[in-house]
Amino acid sequence: MEMTCALQVLKLAAAKREWTWQREADGTGAVNGVAGGENVVGSSIPHPSWARTVDENGQVVECPIGCACAREGGAPEPTEDEYVNAVAEATQALEGACSQINDAVEELRYELEDADEA
């Protein structure tokens, strides 16, 4: 499930077409109607309540678990190679998990057949 979620998050992020290398490939230079040159990626990063803490003055302080969403400007923009490698890694991990599940199911079937014969 974790690998499926990771893969879906990667694909969802890429579908927004907000990264510089995607805009350059499109030739638009704009993100959601905003001309290039502005950091619109950081503004679109969700800031979940569990990833923030507020001090006694009402100021949001650094994320207690150290995630990138609480940093100024959000997480750094991935390069195209980093994105492709992350998708490949998540896909391989997902395929490995599926293989392990299928192997366990097959082993269970053999054990059930042996139990029925006894």
DSSP file (Angstrom, degrees, kcal/mol; ACC not computed):
  #  RESIDUE AA STRUCTURE BP1 BP2  ACC     N-H-->O    O-->H-N    N-H-->O    O-->H-N    TCO  KAPPA ALPHA  PHI   PSI    X-CA   Y-CA   Z-CA
    1    1 A M     >        0   0    0      0, 0.0     4,-2.5     0, 0.0     5,-0.2   0.000 360.0 360.0 360.0 -39.8    0.0    0.0    0.0
    2    2 A E  H  >  +     0   0    0      1,-0.2     4,-2.4     2,-0.2     5,-0.1   0.906 360.0  47.0 -60.8 -42.3    2.9    2.4    0.8
    3    3 A M  H  > S+     0   0    0      2,-0.2     4,-2.5     1,-0.2    -1,-0.2   0.877 110.5  52.6 -69.7 -36.9    4.4    1.9   -2.6
    4    4 A T  H  > S+     0   0    0      2,-0.2     4,-2.3     1,-0.2    -2,-0.2   0.925 111.2  47.3 -62.3 -43.6    1.1    2.4   -4.3
    5    5 A C  H  X S+     0   0    0     -4,-2.5     4,-2.6     2,-0.2    -2,-0.2   0.920 111.3  50.6 -63.6 -44.0    0.6    5.6   -2.5
    6    6 A A  H  X S+     0   0    0     -4,-2.4     4,-2.2     1,-0.2    -2,-0.2   0.922 111.8  47.7 -61.0 -43.8    4.1    6.8   -3.3
    7    7 A L  H  X S+     0   0    0     -4,-2.5     4,-2.3     1,-0.2    -1,-0.2   0.900 112.2  49.2 -64.9 -40.3    3.6    6.1   -7.0
    8    8 A Q  H  X S+     0   0    0     -4,-2.3     4,-2.5     2,-0.2    -2,-0.2   0.881 109.8  51.4 -67.4 -37.8    0.3    7.9   -7.0
    9    9 A V  H  X S+     0   0    0     -4,-2.6     4,-2.5     2,-0.2    -2,-0.2   0.919 110.7  49.1 -64.2 -43.1    1.7   10.9   -5.3
   10   10 A L  H  X S+     0   0    0     -4,-2.2     4,-2.1    -5,-0.2    -2,-0.2   0.930 113.7  45.5 -61.1 -45.7    4.5   11.1   -7.8
   11   11 A K  H  X S+     0   0    0     -4,-2.3     4,-1.9     2,-0.2    -2,-0.2   0.878 112.5  50.9 -68.0 -37.1    2.1   10.8  -10.7
   12   12 A L  H  X S+     0   0    0     -4,-2.5     4,-1.0     2,-0.2    -1,-0.2   0.918 110.0  49.9 -65.2 -42.9   -0.3   13.4   -9.3
   13   13 A A  H ><>S+     0   0    0     -4,-2.5     5,-0.5     1,-0.2     3,-0.5   0.899 112.5  47.4 -62.3 -40.4    2.6   15.8   -8.8
   14   14 A A  H ><5S+     0   0    0     -4,-2.1     3,-1.3     1,-0.2    -1,-0.2   0.836 103.2  62.7 -70.3 -31.9    3.7   15.4  -12.3
   15   15 A A  H 3<5S+     0   0    0     -4,-1.9    -1,-0.2     1,-0.3    -2,-0.2   0.768  93.3  63.5 -65.6 -24.6    0.2   15.7  -13.7
   16   16 A K  T <<5S-     0   0    0     -4,-1.0    -1,-0.3    -3,-0.5    16,-0.2   0.722  93.4-148.4 -71.7 -20.0    0.1   19.3  -12.3
   17   17 A R  T < 5 +     0   0    0     -3,-1.3    15,-0.2    -4,-0.4    -3,-0.1   0.886  52.1 133.8  54.4  45.7    2.9   20.2  -14.8
   18   18 A E      < +     0   0    0     -5,-0.5    22,-0.2    13,-0.1    23,-0.2   0.560  33.8 103.2 -99.8 -11.5    4.3   22.8  -12.4
   19   19 A W  S >> S-     0   0    0     -6,-0.2     4,-2.1    -5,-0.1     3,-0.9  -0.465  77.2-122.2 -80.0 147.9    8.0   21.9  -12.5
   20   20 A T  H 3> S+     0   0    0      1,-0.3     4,-2.6     2,-0.2     5,-0.2   0.882 110.8  53.8 -54.2 -45.9   10.4   24.0  -14.6
   21   21 A W  H 3> S+     0   0    0      1,-0.2     4,-1.3     2,-0.2    -1,-0.3   0.790 109.2  49.9 -65.6 -26.3   11.5   21.1  -16.8
   22   22 A Q  H <> S+     0   0    0     -3,-0.9     4,-2.0     2,-0.2    -1,-0.2   0.894 110.8  48.7 -74.8 -41.3    7.9   20.3  -17.7
   23   23 A R  H  X>S+     0   0    0     -4,-2.1     4,-1.8     1,-0.2     5,-1.0   0.895 110.6  51.1 -65.6 -38.6    7.1   23.9  -18.6
   24   24 A E  H  <5S+     0   0    0     -4,-2.6    -1,-0.2     1,-0.2    -2,-0.2   0.889 109.5  50.3 -65.0 -38.3   10.2   24.1  -20.7
   25   25 A A  H  <5S+     0   0    0     -4,-1.3    -1,-0.2     1,-0.2    -2,-0.2   0.858 112.8  47.0 -67.0 -34.8    9.2   20.9  -22.6
   26   26 A D  H  <5S-     0   0    0     -4,-2.0    -1,-0.2    -5,-0.1    -2,-0.2   0.778 101.6-136.9 -74.8 -27.2    5.7   22.4  -23.1
   27   27 A G  T  <5S+     0   0    0     -4,-1.8    -3,-0.2    -5,-0.2    -4,-0.1   0.568  76.4 106.6  79.5   9.1    7.2   25.7  -24.3
   28   28 A T      < -     0   0    0     -5,-1.0     8,-0.2     2,-0.1    -4,-0.1   0.879  59.9-159.1 -87.7 -40.5    4.6   27.6  -22.3
   29   29 A G        +     0   0    0     -6,-0.8     7,-1.7     1,-0.2     2,-0.3   0.605  58.6 105.8  70.0   9.7    6.7   28.9  -19.4
   30   30 A A  E     -A   35   0A   0      5,-0.2     2,-0.5    -7,-0.2     5,-0.2  -0.915  56.1-155.3-124.6 150.4    3.5   29.3  -17.4
   31   31 A V  E >  S-A   34   0A   0      3,-2.7     3,-2.4    -2,-0.3   -13,-0.1  -0.981  80.8 -23.8-124.3 118.5    2.0   27.3  -14.5
   32   32 A N  T 3  S-     0   0    0     -2,-0.5    -1,-0.1     1,-0.3     3,-0.1   0.873 130.5 -46.3  48.7  41.9   -1.7   27.5  -14.0
   33   33 A G  T 3  S+     0   0    0      1,-0.2     2,-0.5     0, 0.0    -1,-0.3   0.447 113.9 119.3  85.0  -0.1   -1.8   30.8  -15.8
   34   34 A V  E <   -A   31   0A   0     -3,-2.4    -3,-2.7     4,-0.0    -1,-0.2  -0.867  66.1-118.9-102.2 129.6    1.2   32.3  -14.0
   35   35 A A  E >   -A   30   0A   0     -2,-0.5     3,-0.7    -5,-0.2    -5,-0.2  -0.250  37.7 -94.0 -63.9 152.8    4.2   33.3  -16.1
   36   36 A G  T 3  S+     0   0    0     -7,-1.7    -1,-0.1     1,-0.2     3,-0.1  -0.067  99.9  63.0 -61.7 166.8    7.5   31.6  -15.3
   37   37 A G  T 3  S+     0   0    0      1,-0.4     2,-0.3    -3,-0.1    -1,-0.2   0.169  82.1  97.6 100.1 -18.0   10.1   33.1  -13.0
   38   38 A E  S <  S-     0   0    0     -3,-0.7     2,-1.5    -4,-0.1    -1,-0.4  -0.800  78.8-122.3-102.5 147.6    7.9   32.9   -9.9
   39   39 A N        +     0   0    0     -2,-0.3     4,-0.5     1,-0.2    -3,-0.0  -0.654  49.5 151.4 -88.4  84.9    8.1   30.1   -7.4
   40   40 A V     >  +     0   0    0     -2,-1.5     4,-0.9   -22,-0.2    -1,-0.2   0.609  57.9  75.8 -88.8 -12.6    4.5   28.9   -7.6
   41   41 A V  T >4 S+     0   0    0      1,-0.2     3,-1.0    -3,-0.2     4,-0.4   0.942  94.1  49.4 -63.9 -47.1    5.5   25.4   -6.6
   42   42 A G  G >4 S+     0   0    0      1,-0.3     3,-0.9     2,-0.2    -1,-0.2   0.831 106.8  55.9 -61.8 -32.9    6.0   26.2   -2.9
   43   43 A S  G 34 S+     0   0    0     -4,-0.5    -1,-0.3     1,-0.2    -2,-0.2   0.717 104.9  52.7 -74.3 -18.8    2.6   28.0   -2.7
   44   44 A S  G << S+     0   0    0     -3,-1.0    -1,-0.2    -4,-0.9    -2,-0.2   0.442  81.7 110.4 -95.7   0.7    0.8   24.9   -4.0
   45   45 A I  S <  S-     0   0    0     -3,-0.9     2,-0.1    -4,-0.4    28,-0.1  -0.612  72.6-121.7 -77.6 128.2    2.3   22.6   -1.4
   46   46 A P        -     0   0    0      0, 0.0    -1,-0.1     0, 0.0    -2,-0.1  -0.390  15.4-152.7 -68.4 147.4   -0.3   21.5    1.2
   47   47 A H        -     0   0    0     -2,-0.1     5,-0.1    23,-0.0    -2,-0.0  -0.767  15.6-158.0-120.4  83.4    0.4   22.3    4.8
   48   48 A P    >   -     0   0    0      0, 0.0     3,-1.6     0, 0.0     4,-0.1  -0.255  23.6-120.9 -64.6 150.2   -1.4   19.6    6.8
   49   49 A S  G >  S+     0   0    0      1,-0.3     3,-1.4     2,-0.2     0, 0.0   0.825 111.6  58.8 -62.3 -32.0   -2.2   20.5   10.4
   50   50 A W  G 3  S+     0   0    0      1,-0.3    -1,-0.3    13,-0.0    -3,-0.0   0.670 101.6  56.9 -71.5 -14.5   -0.2   17.5   11.7
   51   51 A A  G <  S+     0   0    0     -3,-1.6     2,-0.3    12,-0.1    -1,-0.3   0.314 104.0  62.1 -98.1   8.1    2.9   18.8   10.0
   52   52 A R    <   -     0   0    0     -3,-1.4     2,-0.4    11,-0.2    10,-0.1  -0.949  57.7-164.7-131.4 151.6    2.8   22.2   11.8
   53   53 A T  E     -B   61   0B   0      8,-0.8     8,-3.1    -2,-0.3     2,-0.5  -0.977  13.3-145.3-129.4 150.9    3.0   23.4   15.3
   54   54 A V  E     -B   60   0B   0     -2,-0.4     6,-0.2     6,-0.2    -2,-0.0  -0.953  12.9-141.1-117.7 131.0    2.1   26.8   16.5
   55   55 A D    >   -     0   0    0      4,-2.5     3,-1.9    -2,-0.5     6,-0.0  -0.152  40.3 -85.8 -80.4-177.2    3.9   28.6   19.3
   56   56 A E  T 3  S+     0   0    0      1,-0.3    -1,-0.1     2,-0.1    -2,-0.0   0.694 128.2  56.9 -65.5 -18.1    2.3   30.7   22.1
   57   57 A N  T 3  S-     0   0    0      2,-0.1    -1,-0.3     0, 0.0     3,-0.1   0.412 119.1-108.3 -90.5   1.3    2.4   33.8   19.8
   58   58 A G  S <  S+     0   0    0     -3,-1.9     2,-0.4     1,-0.3    -2,-0.1   0.578  73.5 140.7  83.9   8.7    0.4   32.0   17.1
   59   59 A Q        -     0   0    0      1,-0.0    -4,-2.5     0, 0.0     2,-0.4  -0.687  56.6-119.2 -87.8 136.5    3.4   31.7   14.8
   60   60 A V  E     -B   54   0B   0     -2,-0.4    -6,-0.2    -6,-0.2     2,-0.2  -0.605  35.9-163.0 -72.9 127.8    3.8   28.5   12.8
   61   61 A V  E     -B   53   0B   0     -8,-3.1    -8,-0.8    -2,-0.4    -1,-0.0  -0.571  34.2 -57.6-107.9 173.8    7.1   26.9   13.8
   62   62 A E        -     0   0    0     -2,-0.2    -1,-0.2     1,-0.1     9,-0.1  -0.076  67.7 -89.0 -53.9 146.7    9.2   24.3   12.1
   63   63 A C    >   -     0   0    0      4,-0.3     3,-1.1     1,-0.2   -11,-0.2  -0.324  30.6-138.2 -56.6 129.8    7.6   20.9   11.4
   64   64 A P  T 3  S+     0   0    0      0, 0.0    -1,-0.2     0, 0.0   -13,-0.1   0.756 104.4  43.2 -66.6 -22.7    8.1   18.6   14.4
   65   65 A I  T 3  S-     0   0    0    -14,-0.1    -2,-0.1     2,-0.0   -14,-0.1   0.410 112.8-117.9-103.0   1.9    8.8   15.7   12.1
   66   66 A G    <   +     0   0    0     -3,-1.1     2,-0.1     1,-0.2   -15,-0.0   0.734  53.0 162.6  76.6  24.0   11.1   17.7    9.8
   67   67 A C    >   -     0   0    0    -16,-0.1     3,-1.1     1,-0.1     4,-0.3  -0.362  48.1-117.1 -76.9 160.9    9.1   17.3    6.6
   68   68 A A  G >  S+     0   0    0      1,-0.2     3,-1.2     2,-0.2     6,-0.2   0.695 102.0  77.4 -71.3 -20.2    9.7   19.6    3.6
   69   69 A C  G 3  S+     0   0    0      1,-0.3    -1,-0.2     5,-0.1     4,-0.1   0.766  93.8  50.9 -65.3 -23.2    6.2   21.1    3.6
   70   70 A A  G <  S+     0   0    0     -3,-1.1    -1,-0.3     2,-0.1    -2,-0.2   0.591  89.8  99.3 -90.3 -10.7    7.1   23.3    6.6
   71   71 A R  S X  S-     0   0    0     -3,-1.2     3,-2.2    -4,-0.3     2,-0.2  -0.412  91.6 -88.8 -74.5 152.0   10.3   24.7    5.1
   72   72 A E  T 3  S+     0   0    0      1,-0.3    -1,-0.1    -2,-0.1    -2,-0.1  -0.422 115.1   7.6 -59.5 124.4   10.3   28.1    3.5
   73   73 A G  T 3  S-     0   0    0     -2,-0.2    -1,-0.3    -4,-0.1   -30,-0.1   0.435 113.3-107.8  82.2  -1.1    9.4   27.7   -0.2
   74   74 A G    <   -     0   0    0     -3,-2.2    -5,-0.1    -6,-0.2   -32,-0.1  -0.249  66.9 -18.0  76.9-167.2    8.5   24.0    0.3
   75   75 A A  S    S-     0   0    0      1,-0.1     2,-0.0   -34,-0.1   -30,-0.0  -0.374  81.0 -94.2 -71.9 151.9   10.6   21.1   -1.0
   76   76 A P        -     0   0    0      0, 0.0    -1,-0.1     0, 0.0    -8,-0.0  -0.368  47.1 -99.9 -66.0 147.8   13.2   21.7   -3.7
   77   77 A E        -     0   0    0      1,-0.1     2,-0.1    -3,-0.1    -3,-0.0  -0.484  38.9-125.5 -69.5 131.5   12.0   21.0   -7.2
   78   78 A P        -     0   0    0      0, 0.0     2,-0.1     0, 0.0    -1,-0.1  -0.439  18.2-121.6 -76.1 152.4   13.0   17.7   -8.6
   79   79 A T     >  -     0   0    0     -2,-0.1     4,-2.3     1,-0.1     5,-0.2  -0.421  30.4-105.6 -80.2 168.3   14.9   17.3  -11.8
   80   80 A E  H  > S+     0   0    0      1,-0.2     4,-2.8     2,-0.2     5,-0.2   0.904 122.6  51.4 -62.5 -40.5   13.4   15.2  -14.6
   81   81 A D  H  > S+     0   0    0      2,-0.2     4,-2.7     1,-0.2    -1,-0.2   0.903 108.8  50.4 -63.3 -41.4   16.0   12.5  -13.9
   82   82 A E  H  > S+     0   0    0      2,-0.2     4,-2.3     1,-0.2    -1,-0.2   0.914 112.4  47.5 -62.8 -41.7   15.2   12.5  -10.2
   83   83 A Y  H  X S+     0   0    0     -4,-2.3     4,-2.5     2,-0.2     5,-0.2   0.947 112.9  47.5 -63.6 -48.6   11.5   12.2  -11.0
   84   84 A V  H  X S+     0   0    0     -4,-2.8     4,-2.4     1,-0.2    -2,-0.2   0.914 113.9  48.0 -60.1 -43.6   12.0    9.4  -13.5
   85   85 A N  H  X S+     0   0    0     -4,-2.7     4,-2.6     2,-0.2    -1,-0.2   0.883 110.7  51.0 -65.5 -38.3   14.3    7.5  -11.1
   86   86 A A  H  X S+     0   0    0     -4,-2.3     4,-2.5     2,-0.2    -2,-0.2   0.904 111.3  47.6 -65.9 -41.1   11.8    7.9   -8.2
   87   87 A V  H  X S+     0   0    0     -4,-2.5     4,-2.5     2,-0.2    -2,-0.2   0.921 113.1  48.7 -64.6 -43.3    8.9    6.5  -10.4
   88   88 A A  H  X S+     0   0    0     -4,-2.4     4,-2.6    -5,-0.2    -2,-0.2   0.911 112.4  48.6 -62.9 -42.2   11.1    3.6  -11.5
   89   89 A E  H  X S+     0   0    0     -4,-2.6     4,-2.3     2,-0.2    -2,-0.2   0.921 113.0  46.6 -64.2 -44.4   12.1    2.9   -7.8
   90   90 A A  H  X S+     0   0    0     -4,-2.5     4,-2.3     2,-0.2    -2,-0.2   0.889 112.6  50.7 -65.6 -38.5    8.5    3.0   -6.6
   91   91 A T  H  X S+     0   0    0     -4,-2.5     4,-2.6     2,-0.2    -2,-0.2   0.922 111.0  48.1 -65.0 -44.4    7.4    0.8   -9.5
   92   92 A Q  H  X S+     0   0    0     -4,-2.6     4,-2.5     1,-0.2    -2,-0.2   0.910 112.3  49.1 -62.4 -42.1   10.1   -1.8   -8.8
   93   93 A A  H  X S+     0   0    0     -4,-2.3     4,-2.3     2,-0.2    -1,-0.2   0.898 111.8  49.0 -64.6 -39.8    9.2   -1.8   -5.1
   94   94 A L  H  X S+     0   0    0     -4,-2.3     4,-2.3     2,-0.2    -2,-0.2   0.919 111.8  48.1 -65.5 -43.6    5.5   -2.2   -5.9
   95   95 A E  H  X S+     0   0    0     -4,-2.6     4,-2.3     2,-0.2    -2,-0.2   0.890 111.4  51.4 -63.8 -39.0    6.3   -5.1   -8.3
   96   96 A G  H  X S+     0   0    0     -4,-2.5     4,-2.3     2,-0.2    -2,-0.2   0.906 109.7  49.2 -63.1 -42.3    8.5   -6.7   -5.7
   97   97 A A  H  X S+     0   0    0     -4,-2.3     4,-2.2     2,-0.2    -2,-0.2   0.904 110.6  50.5 -64.1 -41.3    5.7   -6.4   -3.1
   98   98 A C  H  X S+     0   0    0     -4,-2.3     4,-2.7     2,-0.2    -2,-0.2   0.902 109.9  50.8 -63.2 -41.1    3.2   -8.0   -5.5
   99   99 A S  H  X S+     0   0    0     -4,-2.3     4,-2.6     2,-0.2    -2,-0.2   0.912 109.8  49.8 -62.5 -42.9    5.6  -10.9   -6.2
  100  100 A Q  H  X S+     0   0    0     -4,-2.3     4,-2.2     2,-0.2    -2,-0.2   0.902 111.6  48.6 -63.2 -40.4    6.1  -11.5   -2.5
  101  101 A I  H  X S+     0   0    0     -4,-2.2     4,-2.4     2,-0.2    -2,-0.2   0.936 112.2  48.3 -64.6 -46.0    2.3  -11.5   -2.0
  102  102 A N  H  X S+     0   0    0     -4,-2.7     4,-2.3     1,-0.2    -2,-0.2   0.896 111.3  50.7 -62.3 -39.9    1.8  -13.9   -4.9
  103  103 A D  H  X S+     0   0    0     -4,-2.6     4,-2.3     2,-0.2    -1,-0.2   0.901 110.8  48.8 -63.1 -41.5    4.6  -16.2   -3.5
  104  104 A A  H  X S+     0   0    0     -4,-2.2     4,-2.2     2,-0.2    -2,-0.2   0.890 111.3  49.7 -66.1 -39.7    2.9  -16.2   -0.1
  105  105 A V  H  X S+     0   0    0     -4,-2.4     4,-2.3     2,-0.2    -2,-0.2   0.911 111.1  49.5 -65.5 -42.1   -0.5  -17.0   -1.6
  106  106 A E  H  X S+     0   0    0     -4,-2.3     4,-2.1     2,-0.2    -2,-0.2   0.916 111.2  49.0 -63.1 -43.3    1.0  -19.9   -3.6
  107  107 A E  H  X S+     0   0    0     -4,-2.3     4,-2.2     1,-0.2    -1,-0.2   0.898 110.1  51.9 -62.4 -40.6    2.8  -21.3   -0.6
  108  108 A L  H  X S+     0   0    0     -4,-2.2     4,-2.5     2,-0.2    -1,-0.2   0.896 106.8  53.4 -63.0 -40.6   -0.5  -21.1    1.4
  109  109 A R  H  X S+     0   0    0     -4,-2.3     4,-2.5     1,-0.2    -2,-0.2   0.921 108.7  49.4 -60.7 -43.7   -2.3  -23.0   -1.4
  110  110 A Y  H  X S+     0   0    0     -4,-2.1     4,-2.3     1,-0.2    -1,-0.2   0.908 111.0  49.6 -61.9 -41.6    0.3  -25.8   -1.2
  111  111 A E  H  X S+     0   0    0     -4,-2.2     4,-2.1     1,-0.2    -1,-0.2   0.897 110.9  49.3 -65.0 -39.5   -0.1  -25.9    2.6
  112  112 A L  H  X S+     0   0    0     -4,-2.5     4,-2.1     2,-0.2    -2,-0.2   0.889 110.3  50.8 -66.8 -38.7   -3.9  -26.1    2.3
  113  113 A E  H  X S+     0   0    0     -4,-2.5     4,-1.9     2,-0.2    -2,-0.2   0.915 110.8  49.2 -63.2 -42.7   -3.7  -28.9   -0.3
  114  114 A D  H  X S+     0   0    0     -4,-2.3     4,-1.1     1,-0.2    -2,-0.2   0.883 110.9  50.3 -63.6 -38.4   -1.4  -30.8    2.0
  115  115 A A  H  < S+     0   0    0     -4,-2.1    -1,-0.2     1,-0.2    -2,-0.2   0.863 109.3  51.2 -68.8 -36.0   -3.8  -30.3    4.9
  116  116 A D  H  < S+     0   0    0     -4,-2.1    -1,-0.2     1,-0.2    -2,-0.2   0.851 108.7  51.6 -68.2 -35.4   -6.7  -31.5    2.8
  117  117 A E  H  <        0   0    0     -4,-1.9    -1,-0.2     1,-0.2    -2,-0.2   0.766 360.0 360.0 -73.1 -25.0   -4.9  -34.7    1.8
  118  118 A A     <        0   0    0     -4,-1.1    -1,-0.2    -5,-0.2    -2,-0.2   0.465 360.0 360.0 -81.7 360.0   -4.0  -35.5    5.4
